[in-house]
Amino acid sequence: MNQYSEPEIKRILQVYGDMLYRTAYLLLGNPHDVQDVLQEVLIRYMEKAPAFASKDHEKAWLLRVTSNCCKDCLRFRMRQSCLDPEQLQEYLPAAEDRQLLQELYTLPSKWKTVLLLHYFEGYPVREISKILKLSESAVKKRLQRAREALKLELLDSNYK
């Protein structure tokens, strides 16, 4: 096993910690699972000791590993929901934001991932396709379907 120095691990957490936490939390919805996943990501980082061509390459690698670890976690949890939607109210001040996040949480993982990378992290479709190892058309289609599903859910919930 390759060893990174403690300052290197601290740097990774300082630079990417919040982004990785947000990604994992959006995909899993459970802070306990998120902690497990982030720990696994750091272990893989230390074990693999990847050589990165740039900071963007490093960031993409960490996002891809986080996404894959979340998928593994979801597989093992057999889609058991651990998130109480009432807990979301503590973190989001506006009712519209709470509703949007609740609807976003109900989307399939593959749609949440592309939405998160595109709208929250600001990646263009081309970069998302590289990170997730999908074609650009697959990423565009997932974004389209996710937007449509959110729109329908939000419209439907406004009429209830």
N, C-alpha and C positions, 0 to 999 in steps of 0.2 A: 504494500500500500504506500503510495506517495504521500508525503506529508507537506502540507502548507503551513506556513508560520501563522502564529496567532494574529499578528497584524493583518495578514492577507485575508483571513476569515472575517475579521472585524471590518475590513474595507468592503468586502462583499456584502455584509449585513448593512453597513451604513449606506452604501450606494444603491443596493437593490432590494433591501429588506422590505420596505413599504410596498413596493411594486409587487414583489413575490407574495407578500401577505394578502394584498388585495386580490390578486389573481386566484390564489388558492381559496380565499374566503368566498369569492363569488362562485367558484366552481363547487365548493363543498358545503358552504353555509354553516359550518360547525367549527368554532374556534379550536376545539380539542383536536379535531382531524387536521386542521390547518397547521397546528404546531407539529404534529407527527410528519406531515408532508414536508414542511420546511426543513425539519431535521433530516429527513431522507434526502432532500435535495443537497444539503450541505455535505452529507456523507458521500454522496455520489460525486460531488465536486472534488472532495478530497481524494477519493479513490481513483478517479479518472485522471486527475491532474491535467485537464485539457489545455492545449496551447491555443490561444485565441489570436486571430489575426488583427482584431480591433476590439474596442469597447462594445460596439454594436454586436459583434459576433459573440462576445461573452454574455451580453444581455439576452440575446436570442437563445443561446444554449440554456441559460438558467430558466427562461420562460418555457422552453420546450420540455425540459426535465420536470419543472413544476406541473405543467399541464399533464404530462404522462403519469406522474405520481398521483395526481388527483384522480385521473381515470382509474388507476389501479385501486385506489381507496374506495371509489364509488362501486367498482366491481365487487369488492369484498363486502361492502355494506348492503349490497343488494337493494339499492335505492331507498334505504330507510332514511326518512327525513329527520334530521336532528335539530333543525332550525325552527324556532318558534317565531313566526312572523311578528309577534308583539315585541320581540327583542330589537327588531330593526328600528322601532320608533326612538330608541335611545340615541341612535347614531345619525339619524336624518331629521333635520328640523321641519322641513316642509312636507305636507301631506302628499303632494304630487310626487315628490321624490320617494317617499315610502311606498307608494303604490307602484311606481315604476320598478323599484328594486324588488318588490315582492313578485311582480310579473316576470322580471328578468330571472329571478331565482327558479321559477317553474319551467324555464326553457330547457331543452336538452343541452347537455354539456358541450357538444360540438358547436352549437349556436352561441352559447355564452362565451366560449373561448374567443371566437372571431369578433364578437361585439366588444369584448373587453380589450382585445389587442388593438382594434380599430379606433374605438371611441374614447377609451380611457387612457390607453398608452400611446395613441396617435400613430400607429403603424399603417403604412399604405398596404393595399392588397398584395402587391408584389412581395413585400417583406413578410407579411403574414403567411403567404404561401411557402416561403422558404423556412420560416420558423416551424410551421406545422407539417412541412413536407407534403403539401397538397398542391394541386394545380391552381392557377389564379382563378380559373372559371369555377372551381369548387369553392374557393373562398368567397367569391362574389355571390354564388348561389346560396351559400350558408348565411351571408349577411342579408341577402334579400329575404330569405325565409324567416330569419330571426326578426327582421323589421316587421314583416307582415304579421307574424305571430304576436309580437308585442302590440302592434296597432290594433289587431282584432281583440286581444285581451283587454286592452285599455278602453277601447270603445264599448265592448261588452260590459265591463265593470262600471262604466259611467252611466249605463242605462239601467242598472240594477237598483 
